[in-house]
Amino acid sequence: MTIDTNLLELLFNGANLFVLPFWTLMVLLPNTKLTRTVMGSLLPFAALAGLYLFLFVTSFNNVEGIEALSDPNLSLPDLAALFANPHVTATGWVHYLVFDLFVGRWIYWQGQESGVFTRHSCALCLFAGPLGLLSHLLTDAVWKRVVGSQVEEAMG
């Protein structure tokens, strides 16, 4: 199935805009009831995953495309050639959006449960997912060390 370029562009832009309210809530209003309610839902992930499924299934006009991605000997130039196709690129981008938002949500909930500051990690996760995750892991480790020593001092 071939998707019209205008529809593909609309889906790509729509997915980019779709995630922004969730990031805005987690970064700017993390401790509000609204944010906790919205981020408590998995529906945004189901919607994005549904879009990803649609794009994934329609990305490949032939079996060779699917076979190329499952080839254990796939080279970097071969992968780059696949991603030169706007449809494949849009599919990959939605993949990033879903997983970065999911990791951002996990970071957000970790902070809500433990009291660890997460705004900076969520913001980093929006722009560079793995760096946001690393930031949170480091912040969490430092937080536990600081809070743990304060608890020991109070008890000792």
Buried (B, 14 or more C-beta within 10 A) or exposed (E): EEBEEEEBEEBBEEBEEBBEEBBEBBBEBBEEEEBBEBBEEEEBBEEBBEBBEBBBEBBBEEEEBEEBBEEEEEEEEEBEEBEEBBBBBBBBBBBEBBBBBBBBBEBBBBBBEEEBEBBEBBBBBBEEBEEBBBBBEEBBEEBEEEEEEEEEEEEE
